[in-house]
Amino acid sequence: MSDPETTVLTAYGRLDRASLTRLQSTYDTSKLLRAVEQLDRVVGNALGQDGLRDVLLRLHGMAHAVVNGAGLSGSAEESLPELAFEATSEIRQTIATLQEWVKLIEPLETLQVTN
């Protein structure tokens, strides 16, 4: 059982009192709403016209033609390496955004009561 002196019962469970006190004076919950807005942009960019999904499909067609000898499936206006660079750049940017979200959310994990 957890010590009532070191924990606090909230509507969302029993939390570590010291961590809650620290977060109440330092944690900016509005950043979570900004993460939601960023998520909307990431998903929109990924699924939109010429978004990451389209880029990956074009990249597959090009790689399939070059690596597997398949027939051309689109225009040859862009090069395979250029498109691969575009895809990896977008993916790296998305990864960086996701890593920022992890850093944002991790402090809330400290509220977990340890036995």
Buried (B, 14 or more C-beta within 10 A) or exposed (E): EBEEEEBBEEEEEBBBBEBBEBBEEEBEEEBEEEBEEBEEEBEEBBEEEEBBEEBBEBBEBBBBBEEEEEEEEEEEEBEBEEBBEBBEEBBEEBEEBBEBBEEBEEEBEBBEBEE
